Every structure is written in structure tokens, then in C-alpha cells.
Amino acid sequence: MLHYCAAGIGTRAAALYVAWAQQYENRSMNEQADAVYHKAMENQAQPADTVLHEYRCQDLVSVFTYLFIRCFLYIVNF
């Protein structure tokens, strides 16, 4: 993906960034996925609502995962 972006190919296409970020998310590399979403916004990828929606979903998953782990640890230590 980096090769295409460096060449300027697809740098305004939201689908490119979403697919790229999802590859990181599938590997639990959330910081890298976050950086990709920020790069998409920086490059004004279109449609912008697609990028924002996926970014928010990633954020919600992180929050729910954190809460699940906290609840699990509470139950285990109870």
C-alpha cells in the first residue's frame, strides 16, 4: 500500500485507506490503523464520511474490548 501512496495512486480514495487500516486492525495493530485513518483525513480522502465511520467503529471496538477485559478481570479476581 505504501508504494501506491508514495506514487500518488489512490491517495484521495477512502476505500484505499479503509482497506489498509483494516489490515492493521486484523493484526491488532491499532496504533498503525489509527495513523492510516489520520493520513486519510489529512489527504482529504473521499468520501470523507466513509473514513469517519470506519474510524469511529474502530474506536468503539477498542472501548468495548477494554471494558470487556476490565469486567473479565474483575470476575476472575472476585
Secondary structure, 3 states (H helix, E strand, C coil): CHHHHHCCCCCCEHHHHHHHHHHHHHCCCHHHHHHHHHHHHHCCCECHHHHHHHHHHHHHHHHHHHHHHHHHHHHHHC
